[in-house]
């Protein structure tokens, strides 16, 4: 789904904030990863997770990053439930078969001035860990399997239309059918289209279906794969199977990875439809 580089600093010396912000900006600005995830010790949870992006900022939340770190820490500790400290608070995650279920929290519908987005088919502005402007299918976009550059060109002016620090993510709902939606997301941190977005999946589900009266499960498909979304009656949860694709090390401020072993993970996904998914 998303591509992350995870920097494990639990047993190393401290790095300065300036260094982490700069390193996260540099590597996330390349096609190598969407965000840099940093693991540090925590006094209130099993691990502390921090997220650094191409915009040179530290993000408050990353649902797919939370999923991967939960699976990593769960495997390390030999446990089926873990807690992760993030800037938005402690989140819980648990193993579900070969996947992990992570607590995103509430999906809050935010107020905004409709005049600012009058030329766009807005379904809602939803904060699900991160703020997302959720759109219906625009007339300017022919369909889900459009070229990435065309999608990015359409979305590029949208993140800064609203008065939200750092901008908003843009998630477009291309199709909905029963309890499923088909989406693509332009993420504010990297200012580009990403193959998947966990908070975007939750935001799109909440925008399209509203808040259910009780427990309910949904499915969200994006170019990178499928998320299951579960509402337990109070909070939204994200379910997927994270995959570790390689490991490396940090030396003299440089990230060293076996890129020749990872190339096939960076191929463009084949076209898909919601019915097929």
Secondary structure, DSSP 8 states (H G I E B T S, - for coil): ---EEEEE-TTS----HHHHHHHHHHHHTSTT-SEEEEEE--SSSSEEEEEE-TTSSEES--HHHHHHHHHHHHHHHT-SEEEEEETTEEEEEEEETTEEEEEEE--EE----GGGGTTS-EEEEEESSSEEEEE---TT---TT--HHHHHHHHTTTTTSSS-TT--EEEEEEEEETTEEEEEEEETTTTEEES--HHHHHHHHHHHH---SS-EEEEEEETTEEEEEEE-SS-EEEEE-------EEEETTEEEE-HHHHGGGGS------TTT-
